[in-house]
Amino acid sequence: MHVPDHMFHDPAEVVAAAGAVAALTAALRPRRAAPAAGDGDGRTLVAHPERLASQAATAALVFGLQMVNVPVLSGTSGHLLGGALATVLIGPRRALLAVASVVVTQALLFGDGGIGALGINLWLIAILPVALAAAATALVRRRVPHGGFLATASAAGIAALLAPPLAAAAFTGFHALGGAARVDVGELAARMVGIHLAIGVVEAVLTLAVLAAVAAAGERAVPAAALVSAGGLSVLASSAPDGLERVAGDLGFAVTGGGSLLPVGAEGNWSIAAAGLTGAVLAAGLLAVAAVLVRGRAAAASAPAHNRPA
């Protein structure tokens, strides 16, 4: 679900972008207190989520899996959002940064989601799914404190199942407030949530499959899965329209997305696999830069007052 430019009025895009920046800033602000559960306290599936390599590998994995559109229903495809998967792997704060890096890379280099609509896409693909996964995992850990991998995987599966329909419902709300086309809100909600419930099943299956691989093979499975998805499975992705494209086409408010800065496809200079691997590396690199900046802010905030620059 990547919203293109011109599907929303400009003021709506600006408000969504400002809200996304505020939400990301609040979520990633330096904390003096102990980290939240699952954010580097030994309760993530990756043993050392604080390592840049682990975070970068997770961003690359999410990018690669988002390239793999799987057929769902008739003439429709869907791909993983990745918030639940990333949250269980490296914790919610780092997951938010990882998925946001993927969304930004896709918009800037691949034309997958408009630049003007970047704020809306950050809400739908990064902020809401990660928040849902963080809430689900926290709830399960409180109810089953010694549940181990099974409890964690269950929480991730539930969050992955619900993330696409949640994003679809949020899109409907955004569109009702600032959509450029007049569409019956009830019909839009029914079509979007219905299709994305089916996509949620795909996301849950993929999420659990990756988590099982990481549990069995260790965290080295994360970069391996990123390589396989971005450089291999992406070539097999369905060309059918995704859920949003299908609904927009059926209800008459589809718009043409922006072009890619990288010439991808049969007539381009890059194969889909090469573009996928390049995008995964760039998303990982952007994540690394962002993570270093966040660490710098955290270090400055935790320094004694007399050691801070005037």
N, C-alpha and C positions, 0 to 999 in steps of 0.2 A: 504494500500500500504506500505508494509514493505520490504525493499530490503535486501535479505540475503547476506552473505559473498560470495565471489568468483564470483559475477556477474559483478564486475568491477576489473580492474587492481589495484594492490596495490598503485601505485603512485596517481591514481585518487581518491582513498579512503582517502589517506593522505591529498591531496589538499582540498578535500571536508570537511574533519574534521577540518583542519586549518581555512578554510573559515567560517565554522559554529561557531567555537569558537570565531573568530574575530567578527562575526555578533552578537552573543549573548552578548559578552563583551561590544560592542558598544551600543547595545540596552538597556542593563541593567546598564550602567555606572551611577554613582551618578550625579544628576542634581541639580544645584543651582536654576534654574528658576522654575516657576510654573509648575505643572504636566500637561502633555498633556491632551487634552479633552478626557473625558471618563476614565481617569486613577486616580480615587479617587476624582473627583471633583463633585460628585453627579450625574454624567451622566452615570454611570453604572447601570445595573439592580439590582445588589447586593448593598444594601445600604452602607455597610462598607467593601469595597474590600481590605482595608488595613489590616484587621484582618487576622491573620494566619489561623483561622478556615475557613473563607470564601475561601481563596486561596486553602487550603488543600482539602476542599469539592469539589471544581471545578476540581482539579487534579484527585480526585477519580472518579468523574462523567465522565470525559473524558476517563479515563482508562476503566471504566465499559462499556461505550457506544462503545468503540473500540473493545470490545469483542463480540459485537452483530453483526454478519455478516448477512445481509439481502439479500435474492435472488434478483438478477437483471438480466434481459435478460435470455438467455437459458444456464443453467449450470454454471452460474457465480454469485458470491456474492460480496458484498461490505460493508464496515463499515464507520462510521463517522470518520473524521480526528479530528474535535473538535476545530480547531482554531477560527472559527467564533463564536461558542457558548461561548468559554472561554473569548474571547475579549469583547463581549457584557456583560457578567456577571461581570468580574472583571477588565477590561481594558487591553490594548494591552501588556504593559510591564509585568504585572503579568500573563497574559495569556500565553505569551511566555515562562515564567519560568515554568508554570504549565504543558503545553503540552510537553516541553522538558523533564521534570521530568518523564512524562509518557513514552516517547520514550526510555529514559535511563533504566527505570525499566523493560520495555518489553524486551529490548536487553539483559540485564545482567541476568535476572532471568527466562525469559520465552523463550528465543531463538527466539523471534518474531522480526525479523530484526537482521542482523549480527552485531557483535561488531565492526568488521572492517568497516562495512558499516554504522556505527552510524552517522557519519557526513552527509552522503547523506540522511539518514532518518530524521535527524534533519532539513535539508533544506526542504524536501518534506512534512513532517507532521507538523512541528512546525513553522519554520521561514516564509516560503512563505504563508501558510494559514493565519497566524496571521497578517502579513504585508498587505495582501489583505483585511482582515476584518477591520483592522485599517484604511486603505485608504477609504473603502466603508462607514464606519460609520462616518468618518470625513467629507466626501463629502456630505452625506445626512444631517448631522447636520448643515453644512454651508448653504445648499439649503433650509432646512426646520428646522430652529432653534427651533421652538416650536412644532415639530411634535409628541413629546411624544413617547409612547411605539410603536405606529404603525410605525413611521419613523425608530425607532431603529430596530424593528423586520424586516422591509423591507430590511434594509441594511444588517442585519445578514443573511436573507434568500438568498439574491443575492450573498453574499460572500460565503455562504455555498454551493450554487449551483455551483459556479465557482472554488472553491478551489480544488476539485478532478481533473478536467481537467487541471487546472494550474499545479498541481503537476505532472500529467501525461506528460504534455508538457516539464516540467523541467527534468523529468526522461529521456525523449527521448534525450534532449540536453546533459545531463550527459553521457548517453550511447553512443551517437555519438562521444563524446570526449574521453571516457575512458572505454567503455564497453569491457568485456573480449571476447565476441562472435561477429562475424560479422553478422550484421542484416541490412536489408534495412531500412534506416532511415525513408523514406516516409511511408512505410507500418507500421513500428513500431509506428510512430506518429499517423497515422489514427486509428490504432487499440486501442492504449492506450487512446487517447483523446475521441474516440467514446464510449468506455466502461465506462470511468470515467465521461462522461457527464451523463450517466444513474445513476451512483453512486452518482453524485452530486444532483440529484433529491431526492434520499434517504436522503442524508445529510441535505438538505434544510428542508425536512419534519420533520426529527428528531429534528433539531435545533429549528424550530418554535414551535414544540410541547413542548419541554422543556422550552423555553422562555415563552410560554403561561402559563405553570404550575407555573413557578416562579412568573409571574405577578399576577396570581390569588391567590396563596397560600403564597407568600413571599419567602424569601431566604431559609427558612427551606425546601423548595422543592428540593434544590440542593443536600444535603446529602441523602434525601429520594430517589431521582432519581438515585443517585450513588449506593445505596443499592439495588434497584430494578434491575438495569441494570447489575451490577457485580454479584449479588448473585441469580438473577432469570432469566432475559431475556437471559443471556449468555448461559444458558443450552439449549435454543431453537435456538441458532445461527445456520445458515446454514453451512453445511460441504463442500459446493461447493467451488472450488478455487476462490480466489478474482481476481480482475481485472488484476493485475500484473502477478499472477500465471497463469491465463488463457492465456494471451498474450504470456508470456514466453514459456509456453508449446506448444502453437500453432506454434510459430516461431522457436522453437528448441533451446532456450538458457536458459531454466529453470535449476536451481541448487537446491540442497537439502539444506534446512535451518539448522541452528544449533539446538542442543537439548536444552531442558528446564532443568534448575536446579531443578525445582519443578516437581515431578512425577504427571503429569496431564493426565486425560483421563480414559478410561475404564479399562486399565491395570495398572494404577498408584494408588498410595495411596490416592491421592487427587481427589475429584470430581471437575468438571469444576466450579461449584458454589463456592466451598471453595477456589480454586485457584483464581477465580475472586475477591472475597472479600479480600483475602490476598494481591493480586497485587494492588488493589485499596488503601488499607491501606499503603502499602509500597510506592506507588507513592505519596500519600499524605504526608507521612513522609519525603521522599526525597525533596519534594517541600518545606516543612517547614524548613528543614535544609538550603536549598539553599536560601530561602527568608530571613532567619536570617542573613546569610552571606552577602547578598546584602544590608540589612538594616545596618549592621555594617560598610560596606564600605561607605554608604551614610552618616551615622552619622560622620564618620571620616572626610569625605570630607567637610561636612558643619560646622565642629568645627572651632572656631577661630584659626588663625595660632599659637598664643602663647600657646594654649592649646593642640596642636598636639604633639605627641611624637617625639623626635629628631630622 
